[in-house]
Amino acid sequence: MVEKDLRGRRALITGASSGIGRKTAEEFAARGADVAVASRREDVLKELAETLENEADIEALAVEMDVTDETQVARGVSSIVDAFGGLDIVVNNAGIGCGGPITQVSTEEYRSVMSVNVDGMFFVTRETMPHLLDSEGALLFVGSTSGRYPRPDYPIYAASKWWTRGFALSIAGQAGEDGVAVTLINPGTTRTDFGSSFRASNTEKYDAGEALDPKDVAETIAFAAKQEAPTTISELAVTMRDSLSNT
Ligand SMILES: NC(=O)c1ccc[n+]([C@@H]2O[C@H](COP(=O)([O-])OP(=O)(O)OC[C@H]3O[C@@H](n4cnc5c(N)ncnc54)[C@H](OP(=O)(O)O)[C@@H]3O)[C@@H](O)[C@H]2O)c1
């Protein structure tokens, strides 16, 4: 039985239709939080929201929100605040990748990664910050170990995650003194659909036990989200134990 340590908290999770975001929504709901699950695939989100409400005594809201579109982000956040009466936790999770030799990266691939991983995190942070300031809530960013080390196979993706780290830690400096808890979570390779747009997905590439399970990351996010004022966890890495053996 999971402890209901997020009971009554109102959370938004971006990129919640799949992988780490989906497991985080499940973890938050099990711990008693009301959850707004957001991404582009509304049908998947509706099914997820229904399952979460059936399995836990919480409210769940499916919100179609392309994070690259500031109008959709504004509309989505406003609908969540109307429904929940405010926001206590925001997980900036939606993200995509691209890879390969730099000579073969198309402008379109480059722009897609930057618009989801960089613009998206900016739009969601700007739009939700007034509500987090009201509630003295928690803002969590899903970065990556790729945001801490050079990644010869994924330079654009890695650079976008270095941006996430710089942004998250700077926002912590700005909003921390107003009582907002900011956390950067850096997962290592995780078995999700990640990568399927440019190579085999991580679930196809790695067997269970060869990479993190998204639930491991979700539990880490929940651990950071439940911290009470005046404490926050500023940055956490969650990795396989041998992750530093081959860097
Ligand atoms: N898997 C890993 O190895 C790993 C390691 C470190 C960090 N991360 C990070 O973890 C985060 C989640 O990735 P994941 O591994 O869970 O991948 P995933 O299973 O592919 O999930 C990605 C999520 O992002 C959403 N998304 C993509 N474009 C979007 C857009 N324009 N607007 C809104 N949502 C969008 C997708 O939903 P829709 O398609 O429904 O929009 C999906 O829910 C990303 O930030 C990723 O960089 C992953």
The ligand as a Tripos MOL2 file, in Angstrom:
@<TRIPOS>MOLECULE
LIG
   48    52     1     0     0
SMALL
NO_CHARGES

@<TRIPOS>ATOM
      1 N1         13.8290    7.3380  -21.9100 N.am      1 LIG1
      2 C1         15.0290    7.7610  -21.5650 C.2       1 LIG1
      3 O1         16.0480    7.0570  -21.7000 O.2       1 LIG1
      4 C2         15.1930    9.1320  -20.9680 C.ar      1 LIG1
      5 C3         16.3720    9.4050  -20.2480 C.ar      1 LIG1
      6 C4         16.5290   10.6680  -19.7050 C.ar      1 LIG1
      7 C5         15.5520   11.6180  -19.8580 C.ar      1 LIG1
      8 N2         14.4240   11.3240  -20.5680 N.ar      1 LIG1
      9 C6         13.4210   12.3710  -20.7090 C.3       1 LIG1
     10 O2         12.2110   11.9290  -20.1520 O.3       1 LIG1
     11 C7         11.1350   12.6550  -20.7430 C.3       1 LIG1
     12 C8         10.0220   11.6810  -21.1300 C.3       1 LIG1
     13 O3         10.5130   10.8050  -22.1150 O.3       1 LIG1
     14 P1         10.1080    9.2560  -22.1750 P.3       1 LIG1
     15 O4         11.3460    8.4840  -22.0760 O.co2     1 LIG1
     16 O5          9.0070    8.9760  -21.2510 O.co2     1 LIG1
     17 O6          9.6270    9.1860  -23.7040 O.3       1 LIG1
     18 P2          8.2460    8.7720  -24.4020 P.3       1 LIG1
     19 O7          7.7350    7.5060  -23.8270 O.co2     1 LIG1
     20 O8          8.5240    8.8500  -25.8570 O.co2     1 LIG1
     21 O9          7.2480    9.9470  -23.9820 O.3       1 LIG1
     22 C9          7.3560   11.2240  -24.5100 C.3       1 LIG1
     23 C10         6.1140   11.9980  -24.1280 C.3       1 LIG1
     24 O10         6.2460   13.3560  -24.6170 O.3       1 LIG1
     25 C11         5.0240   13.7060  -25.2520 C.3       1 LIG1
     26 N3          5.2540   14.7240  -26.2870 N.ar      1 LIG1
     27 C12         6.0560   14.6620  -27.3680 C.ar      1 LIG1
     28 N4          5.9490   15.7990  -28.1030 N.ar      1 LIG1
     29 C13         5.0660   16.5840  -27.4380 C.ar      1 LIG1
     30 C14         4.5260   17.8520  -27.6850 C.ar      1 LIG1
     31 N5          4.8720   18.5840  -28.7670 N.pl3     1 LIG1
     32 N6          3.6350   18.3670  -26.7980 N.ar      1 LIG1
     33 C15         3.2670   17.6530  -25.7050 C.ar      1 LIG1
     34 N7          3.7360   16.4370  -25.4210 N.ar      1 LIG1
     35 C16         4.6250   15.9060  -26.2830 C.ar      1 LIG1
     36 C17         4.4730   12.4010  -25.8330 C.3       1 LIG1
     37 O11         3.0540   12.4640  -25.9280 O.3       1 LIG1
     38 P3          2.1990   12.7020  -27.2680 P.3       1 LIG1
     39 O12         2.8400   11.9370  -28.3630 O.co2     1 LIG1
     40 O13         0.8460   12.2170  -26.8740 O.co2     1 LIG1
     41 O14         2.2160   14.1980  -27.4760 O.co2     1 LIG1
     42 C18         4.8520   11.4280  -24.7250 C.3       1 LIG1
     43 O15         3.8450   11.4090  -23.7270 O.3       1 LIG1
     44 C19        11.7260   13.4430  -21.8990 C.3       1 LIG1
     45 O16        11.9480   14.7800  -21.4990 O.3       1 LIG1
     46 C20        13.0600   12.7360  -22.1370 C.3       1 LIG1
     47 O17        14.0160   13.5910  -22.7120 O.3       1 LIG1
     48 C21        14.2070   10.0980  -21.1220 C.ar      1 LIG1
@<TRIPOS>BOND
     1     1     2 1
     2     2     3 2
     3     2     4 1
     4     4     5 ar
     5     4    48 ar
     6     5     6 ar
     7     6     7 ar
     8     7     8 ar
     9     8     9 1
    10     8    48 ar
    11     9    10 1
    12     9    46 1
    13    10    11 1
    14    11    12 1
    15    11    44 1
    16    12    13 1
    17    13    14 1
    18    14    15 2
    19    14    16 1
    20    14    17 1
    21    17    18 1
    22    18    19 2
    23    18    20 1
    24    18    21 1
    25    21    22 1
    26    22    23 1
    27    23    24 1
    28    23    42 1
    29    24    25 1
    30    25    26 1
    31    25    36 1
    32    26    27 ar
    33    26    35 ar
    34    27    28 ar
    35    28    29 ar
    36    29    30 ar
    37    29    35 ar
    38    30    31 1
    39    30    32 ar
    40    32    33 ar
    41    33    34 ar
    42    34    35 ar
    43    36    37 1
    44    36    42 1
    45    37    38 1
    46    38    39 2
    47    38    40 1
    48    38    41 1
    49    42    43 1
    50    44    45 1
    51    44    46 1
    52    46    47 1
@<TRIPOS>SUBSTRUCTURE
     1 LIG1         1 GROUP 0 **** ****
